[in-house]
């Protein structure tokens, strides 16, 4: 998805005010404006990954894996989010336009930490 957010960053959104802010920035380049998707933040949270501005349409996101790491009953869990970023070969035929790839997903809410890990592959 091409985002209005052109700076690479990863966010964990746990309340409606932050969600409205992130969504407004993300969807700023969509006309007509896209309504704010409803999220029940008492049970869910949003993981937002922005890949930054890239030079052509061959950039985006590949697969995503989520792994909850629970060290023990006395410690908070950590959610490990691994997102794969494909890196196009210099000989690839790509659309020639600036893109800002993004992936936003709704997951079950957790109180522990979230650790984002970027992996890549060339094609």
Phi, psi and omega in degrees: 000135180274122188256155170282352178265112186257006178254130180296127179193159175237135183229148170246119184252121184238006177213159187293327179294315178294322179298316179298320179294311181296316182296319180299317178292315182298317186263013184299333183266012180256125179234127357289163183303141178270129180297152178296120176296142180281131176228131175274093186288354173285339182237342188231167171215166181245131172259121183240120181242123181241126187271357182083168181288134181236158189281347182202173186285358177281352180269147180181211176236146175260233184280167181221137173228143179240127180229119176277129179247114181247105184290334181171172184290339181270353184244151176287149178285157172240133175262120179262119182249112179254117176243137184262128181249112178287138178247113184290145173293150182297340180268000182292143175274114185233150172296140184261080176209149178291136178228155175229086184297145179213153173222124178237126180226148177263130180227167176299139180292143175217155182263350179283192181271162176238130179241119179268135179230122177265133175238161181216161172213152178259148176221000000 
